[in-house]
């Protein structure tokens, strides 16, 4: 079920691209304030504008596994 949720969220996020090659979503959890997660044009994830250097799909998968939820 978690994998199905992951792929549903991932496809929603990837379907909304900005003109600058980035797609962004707002994420939150019970222990964090809302934050912006973006897939950069090079495929890495950035959080609140800071590139993590981690591939976006790996980054968001790990977030979802730890209980973070993201909107599109």
C-alpha positions as CSV (number, residue, x, y, z in Angstrom):
1,X,0.0,0.0,0.0
2,X,2.8,2.4,0.8
3,X,4.4,1.8,-2.6
4,X,1.1,2.5,-4.3
5,X,0.8,5.7,-2.4
6,X,4.4,6.7,-3.2
7,X,3.8,6.2,-6.9
8,X,0.5,8.1,-6.8
9,X,2.2,11.0,-5.1
10,X,5.2,10.9,-7.3
11,X,3.2,10.9,-10.5
12,X,1.1,13.8,-9.3
13,X,4.2,15.8,-8.4
14,X,6.0,15.0,-11.7
15,X,2.9,16.0,-13.7
16,X,3.1,19.6,-12.5
17,X,6.2,21.2,-14.1
18,X,7.2,24.8,-13.9
19,X,8.7,26.7,-16.9
20,X,12.1,26.8,-15.2
21,X,12.4,23.0,-15.2
22,X,11.4,22.6,-11.6
23,X,8.4,20.9,-10.1
24,X,7.6,21.7,-6.5
25,X,5.3,20.6,-3.7
26,X,4.6,21.5,-0.1
27,X,5.4,18.8,2.5
28,X,4.9,18.5,6.2
29,X,4.9,16.1,9.1
30,X,3.9,16.1,12.8
31,X,7.4,17.2,13.7
32,X,8.3,19.7,11.0
33,X,6.9,23.0,9.7
34,X,5.7,23.0,6.1
35,X,8.6,23.1,3.6
36,X,8.9,23.3,-0.1
37,X,10.3,20.2,-1.9
38,X,11.3,20.7,-5.5
39,X,12.7,18.4,-8.2
40,X,15.4,20.4,-9.9
41,X,16.0,20.2,-13.7
42,X,19.0,18.0,-13.0
43,X,16.8,15.4,-11.1
44,X,18.0,16.3,-7.6
45,X,15.8,17.4,-4.7
46,X,15.9,20.8,-3.2
47,X,14.3,21.8,0.2
48,X,13.4,25.4,0.6
49,X,15.7,26.3,-2.3
50,X,18.7,24.4,-1.1
51,X,19.8,21.5,-3.3
52,X,20.3,18.3,-1.4
53,X,22.4,16.6,-4.0
54,X,20.1,13.5,-3.7
55,X,18.0,12.2,-6.5
56,X,14.5,13.4,-6.1
57,X,12.8,10.0,-6.4
58,X,15.0,8.6,-3.6
59,X,14.5,11.7,-1.4
60,X,10.7,11.8,-1.6
61,X,10.5,8.0,-1.1
62,X,12.5,8.3,2.1
63,X,10.3,11.2,3.2
64,X,7.1,9.3,2.7
65,X,8.6,6.2,4.5
66,X,9.2,8.4,7.5
67,X,5.7,9.8,7.6
68,X,6.0,13.1,5.8
69,X,3.1,14.0,3.5
70,X,3.4,16.1,0.4
71,X,0.8,18.0,-1.6
72,X,1.0,18.8,-5.3
